[in-house]
Amino acid sequence: MRKRLFLWIPVVAIACWVFVPTPTSAQAFDAGAVDAGATHDGEPIQLTVKRGLTGQLSFSHASSTLRAIPDQSIDAEVLVRLERLTDGSGSSDNQSHYTLRFFGAVAGDYDLSRWVVQRDGSPLADGKALPAMNVRVVSELPAGHGTSLYEIDDPVVHAPRGYRAALISFALIWVAVPIVWGVLRLRSRRPAPPQPIVPTTTLADRLRPLVDRASQGLLTVDEQSRLELLLYVFWQRRLGLPKSMAQALPIMRRHAEAGGLLRTLEAWIHADGSDANDSDATRQPNISPAAIDALLAPYHASLLENNVDDADPQNNVSSTQPREFGGVA
């Protein structure tokens, strides 16, 4: 039995919510409109509403271009909106029917006809002026209560002490972090070390060790061949010598620049061969470095410039017979 009772409770509640009528805004206005003998400026009060609720009045007028005054402030005592009925229920005398809805924010008596103007915003002429539409806005709060719908001040936020200083400090730190990071990054960038200057290797650098050994009588047969081929390839490319070394060597001997080192080397080598059985005291003295520099002066050219290092001397020598330096068999 108790379970059945609990089942009926929601059904009864829903039925009450659906079928019991609730007072609408118009009914509320009608309930409050009974105010016998109430007047405003000698005119009776047509409607009384509570502050914060909306009310409406209906009237007819010959003009079909009426409107509520424009640009009403939200802080006004009364807000008015005017609607023209367009349901075809006009009277036989060509009157336009209007519904005036208003919202009272401040308690008091108001003549709402003052809120109705022409479409261009001009007031109605005397002959077309509306009759007084006096309404009363009442409040259930006691007098001097001090509350208003729109005049409630915003709450004042009281920040704790040091809040502004903490906020400014946080902003400064936020800005300083990227600045400090950028400065440290710039300071950490060291200039790139200069590229080491590699001295250009010249043919004189390659010939100097061989010429020094030749001046001391220490040049081997392989070194003699290497020296002869280096000289031949160098001058063959500069002077356009024949590809046969046997034909090129006489031309090199007679040449002013090419013959200087070649004739000197031949003299040293032949002198060393003839004095092989002599004592060390009788051999020719070592040539001075200045004299060697003078002999190597024409060969201070880059190996890459003359392609001497990449040349294959065998392609430039037509004779493959064993020979001594200078072409002496």
C-alpha positions in Angstrom: 0.0 0.0 0.0 2.8 2.4 0.9 4.6 1.6 -2.4 1.4 2.5 -4.4 1.1 5.8 -2.5 4.7 6.7 -3.5 3.8 5.9 -7.2 0.9 8.3 -7.2 2.8 11.3 -5.7 4.6 12.2 -9.0 1.5 11.7 -11.0 -0.5 14.1 -8.8 2.3 16.7 -9.0 2.5 16.6 -12.8 -1.3 16.9 -13.0 -1.3 20.0 -10.7 1.5 21.6 -12.8 -0.4 21.0 -16.1 -4.0 21.7 -15.2 -3.8 24.3 -12.4 -3.5 27.7 -14.2 -0.7 30.0 -13.2 -1.3 33.8 -13.3 0.1 35.3 -16.5 1.5 38.8 -16.7 -1.8 40.2 -18.0 -3.7 38.6 -15.1 -1.3 39.9 -12.6 -1.7 43.4 -14.1 -5.5 43.0 -13.9 -5.3 41.9 -10.3 -3.4 45.0 -9.4 -5.3 47.4 -11.7 -8.1 47.8 -9.3 -7.3 51.1 -7.6 -10.5 52.9 -7.0 -10.2 56.7 -7.0 -6.5 56.7 -8.0 -5.6 59.6 -10.3 -2.6 61.3 -11.8 -2.8 64.9 -12.9 -6.5 64.7 -12.5 -6.7 61.6 -14.8 -7.6 58.2 -13.6 -4.9 55.5 -13.3 -5.6 52.9 -16.0 -3.2 50.2 -14.8 -1.1 49.4 -11.7 1.9 47.0 -12.0 4.7 46.0 -9.7 8.1 47.2 -10.3 10.2 44.9 -12.4 7.2 43.3 -14.2 5.8 44.2 -17.6 2.4 45.5 -18.4 0.5 46.4 -21.6 -2.2 48.8 -22.8 -4.2 48.8 -26.0 -5.4 51.8 -28.0 -6.5 52.9 -31.5 -5.3 55.8 -33.6 -5.9 57.2 -37.0 -2.2 57.2 -37.9 -0.5 53.9 -38.8 3.0 55.2 -38.4 3.3 55.6 -34.6 6.3 54.3 -32.7 7.9 54.5 -29.3 10.5 57.1 -28.7 13.8 55.9 -30.0 17.1 55.5 -28.2 15.6 54.8 -24.8 18.3 54.4 -22.1 18.4 51.2 -20.1 18.6 53.4 -17.0 15.3 55.1 -17.7 12.5 54.9 -15.2 10.1 53.3 -17.7 11.0 51.4 -20.9 8.2 51.4 -23.6 7.7 49.3 -26.8 4.9 49.9 -29.2 3.5 47.2 -31.6 0.9 47.7 -34.4 -1.6 44.9 -34.7 -1.7 43.5 -38.2 -4.2 40.6 -37.8 -6.8 42.4 -40.0 -9.0 43.3 -37.0 -9.2 47.0 -37.9 -12.4 48.9 -37.3 -14.7 50.4 -39.9 -13.4 53.9 -39.3 -9.8 53.0 -40.5 -8.3 53.1 -37.0 -5.0 51.4 -36.4 -4.8 49.2 -33.3 -1.6 49.3 -31.1 -0.4 47.4 -28.1 1.9 49.3 -25.8 4.1 47.2 -23.5 6.1 48.9 -20.7 8.5 47.9 -18.0 8.7 50.0 -14.8 12.0 50.2 -13.1 11.2 53.0 -10.6 8.0 53.3 -8.6 5.8 56.2 -9.5 3.0 57.4 -11.8 3.7 57.8 -15.6 1.7 59.0 -18.6 2.8 56.6 -21.3 1.3 58.7 -24.1 4.4 60.9 -23.9 6.4 57.9 -25.0 4.5 57.6 -28.4 5.8 59.7 -31.3 5.6 59.8 -35.1 7.9 57.6 -37.2 10.3 60.5 -37.7 10.6 61.0 -33.9 8.4 64.2 -33.8 5.7 64.4 -31.2 2.0 64.1 -32.2 0.2 67.3 -33.1 -2.5 68.6 -30.9 -5.3 67.4 -33.1 -3.8 63.9 -33.2 -2.5 63.7 -29.6 -3.3 60.5 -27.7 -5.4 60.6 -24.5 -3.6 60.2 -21.3 -2.5 56.7 -20.5 -1.7 56.9 -16.8 -0.1 53.9 -15.2 1.3 53.4 -11.7 4.4 51.4 -10.8 4.4 50.2 -7.2 7.0 48.5 -5.1 6.4 46.1 -2.2 9.6 47.1 -0.5 9.4 49.5 2.4 10.1 53.1 1.7 13.8 54.1 1.9 14.9 50.5 1.5 17.5 51.8 -1.0 17.4 49.0 -3.5 17.1 49.5 -7.2 17.1 47.3 -10.3 20.0 49.0 -12.0 21.7 51.1 -9.3 23.5 48.3 -7.5 27.2 49.1 -7.4 29.7 46.6 -8.6 31.4 44.7 -5.8 34.7 46.2 -4.8 37.6 43.7 -5.0 40.0 44.2 -2.2 43.3 42.8 -3.3 45.7 41.6 -0.5 48.7 43.6 0.3 51.6 43.2 -2.1 49.4 41.9 -4.9 50.3 44.7 -7.3 54.0 44.4 -6.5 53.9 40.7 -7.0 52.1 41.2 -10.3 54.6 43.8 -11.5 57.5 41.5 -10.4 56.1 38.6 -12.3 55.7 40.8 -15.4 59.3 42.0 -15.1 60.6 38.4 -14.7 58.5 37.3 -17.7 60.1 40.1 -19.9 63.6 39.6 -18.4 63.9 35.9 -19.1 64.1 36.1 -23.0 66.3 39.2 -22.7 68.8 37.5 -20.4 68.7 34.3 -22.6 69.4 36.4 -25.7 72.3 38.2 -24.1 73.9 35.0 -22.9 73.5 33.4 -26.3 75.1 36.4 -28.0 78.0 36.3 -25.5 78.5 32.6 -26.0 78.9 33.0 -29.7 82.6 33.2 -30.2 84.0 34.3 -33.6 84.9 31.4 -35.8 88.7 30.7 -35.8 90.4 32.0 -38.9 91.0 29.4 -41.5 94.6 28.3 -41.5 96.5 29.6 -44.5 98.0 26.7 -46.3 101.1 27.8 -48.2 100.9 27.1 -51.9 103.3 24.4 -52.9 105.6 25.5 -55.8 107.8 23.5 -58.0 110.8 25.1 -56.4 109.7 23.5 -53.1 109.7 20.1 -54.7 113.0 20.6 -56.5 115.0 22.1 -53.5 115.6 18.7 -51.7 116.8 17.1 -54.9 119.0 20.1 -55.8 120.5 20.1 -52.3 121.4 16.4 -52.6 122.8 16.9 -56.1 125.0 19.7 -54.8 126.4 17.3 -52.1 126.9 14.4 -54.6 124.3 12.3 -52.9 121.6 12.1 -55.6 120.6 8.5 -56.5 119.8 7.3 -60.0 116.1 7.3 -59.2 116.3 10.8 -57.8 118.2 11.9 -61.0 115.4 10.5 -63.2 112.7 12.2 -61.0 114.5 15.5 -61.2 115.0 15.3 -64.9 111.3 14.4 -65.5 110.1 17.3 -63.3 112.2 19.8 -65.2 111.2 18.4 -68.6 107.4 18.4 -67.8 107.6 22.0 -66.4 109.4 23.4 -69.5 107.6 21.3 -72.0 104.3 22.9 -71.0 105.8 26.4 -70.9 108.0 26.3 -74.0 106.0 23.8 -76.1 109.0 21.3 -76.3 108.8 18.1 -78.3 107.4 15.0 -76.7 110.7 13.3 -77.1 113.0 14.0 -74.2 116.1 13.4 -76.3 115.0 16.3 -78.6 113.8 18.5 -75.8 117.0 18.4 -73.6 119.3 20.3 -76.1 116.6 23.0 -76.4 116.4 23.3 -72.6 120.2 23.6 -72.3 120.3 26.5 -74.8 117.4 28.3 -73.2 118.3 31.2 -70.9 116.0 30.2 -68.0 115.6 26.4 -68.5 119.3 25.9 -69.1 120.6 27.5 -65.9 119.6 24.7 -63.5 120.0 21.9 -66.0 123.6 22.7 -67.0 124.5 23.2 -63.3 123.1 19.8 -62.3 124.8 18.1 -65.2 128.1 19.6 -64.2 127.7 18.5 -60.5 126.7 14.9 -61.5 129.5 14.5 -64.0 132.0 16.0 -61.6 130.9 13.6 -58.9 131.2 10.6 -61.2 134.8 11.6 -62.3 135.9 12.2 -58.7 134.3 9.1 -57.2 137.7 7.7 -56.2 139.1 11.0 -54.8 139.2 11.8 -51.1 136.5 13.9 -49.5 138.9 16.8 -49.2 139.3 16.9 -53.0 135.5 17.0 -53.8 133.8 20.3 -54.7 132.5 22.3 -51.8 128.7 22.5 -51.1 127.0 25.3 -53.0 125.6 28.1 -50.8 121.8 28.5 -50.2 121.8 31.8 -52.0 123.1 30.2 -55.1 120.5 27.5 -54.9 117.8 30.1 -54.5 119.0 31.8 -57.7 118.9 28.6 -59.6 115.3 27.8 -58.4 114.0 31.4 -59.1 112.2 30.4 -62.4 110.4 27.6 -60.6 108.5 29.5 -58.0 105.2 28.7 -59.7 102.3 26.6 -58.3 102.2 23.0 -59.1 98.5 23.2 -59.9 99.1 26.2 -62.2 101.5 24.1 -64.3 99.8 20.7 -63.7 103.3 19.3 -62.9 102.1 17.2 -60.0 99.3 15.5 -62.0 101.3 14.9 -65.1 102.5 11.5 -66.1 106.0 11.9 -67.2 106.0 8.5 -68.9 103.5 10.0 -71.4 106.0 12.7 -72.3 109.1 10.5 -72.7 109.3 8.6 -75.9 112.6 6.9 -75.1 112.5 4.1 -72.6 116.3 3.3 -72.8 118.2 3.6 -69.5 120.0 7.0 -69.4 121.9 9.2 -67.1 121.0 12.7 -66.2 121.4 15.2 -69.0 120.9 12.5 -71.8 124.4 10.8 -71.4 124.0 7.1 -72.0 
